[in-house]
Amino acid sequence: MALYLGSLFAAEILIEDRGLSGWPAYMLAALPGLAFAAVFWIFVRLIVEERDEFFRMLYVRQLMVATGIALTAAAVWGFLETYMPVPHVRAFWWPTIWCFGLGIGAIYNKITMGTFGECA
């Protein structure tokens, strides 16, 4: 998250404010997204390294709920943008919705399985 926030801050300053352009701007603009990809990798590593099958199942359910919410929201909004006069939503919001979906998935686990996981 530190790399994500730092690269986002750098992109805002260097590209937006100081007019950085060319291939360095493209690389810097891609860096926050690549840093965010680490969030997905870390979550998958959590699932792979979890020894307890019950907790692993909770994490997989949480990931499935989050992915379903984010992909459904992206698909529905994409079709709305195609066929209706709705405002454009920038693509970086879909992974953010996925993160909120992790929270919804944890609540779903609590309601259906009685626990959020190891952290609660």
C-alpha positions, -999 to 999 in steps of 0.1 A, spaced: 0 0 0 30 23 6 41 18 -30 6 24 -42 1 56 -23 37 68 -31 34 62 -68 -1 77 -69 12 108 -52 42 109 -75 19 106 -106 -3 134 -94 26 157 -88 48 148 -118 22 142 -145 -7 164 -135 12 193 -120 46 193 -137 36 180 -171 58 148 -172 52 132 -206 64 104 -228 74 69 -217 84 80 -182 48 93 -177 33 60 -190 55 40 -167 47 62 -137 9 62 -145 9 24 -146 28 20 -113 -2 26 -89 -21 -1 -108 8 -25 -107 12 -18 -70 -25 -25 -64 -20 -58 -81 1 -68 -51 -32 -67 -30 -46 -95 -51 -13 -114 -49 -12 -111 -11 -47 -123 -7 -40 -153 -29 -9 -160 -9 -30 -159 22 -53 -186 8 -24 -207 -4 -4 -206 28 -34 -210 52 -31 -244 69 -66 -246 83 -91 -257 57 -120 -239 73 -103 -206 73 -91 -212 37 -127 -218 27 -137 -186 44 -111 -166 25 -121 -182 -8 -158 -174 -2 -148 -138 7 -127 -135 -25 -156 -150 -46 -181 -125 -31 -157 -96 -37 -150 -107 -73 -187 -112 -81 -196 -78 -68 -168 -60 -86 -172 -78 -119 -210 -75 -118 -208 -38 -111 -183 -33 -139 -204 -53 -164 -237 -36 -155 -221 -1 -156 -203 -9 -189 -236 -18 -205 -252 13 -190 -224 34 -205 -229 17 -239 -267 22 -241 -276 50 -218 -264 85 -211 -247 78 -178 -213 93 -166 -181 74 -173 -166 56 -144 -128 53 -144 -115 18 -144 -94 22 -112 -127 22 -92 -134 -15 -100 -105 -28 -78 -116 -4 -51 -151 -19 -53 -135 -53 -50 -118 -43 -18 -152 -32 -4 -165 -65 -16 -140 -82 6 -157 -66 36 -191 -76 23 -177 -112 19 -165 -112 55 -199 -101 67 -215 -128 45 -191 -154 62 -201 -141 97 -238 -144 89 -236 -178 72 -207 -195 90 -206 -176 123 -171 -161 120 -153 -135 99 -121 -156 100 -89 -155 121 -89 -118 126 -122 -116 144 
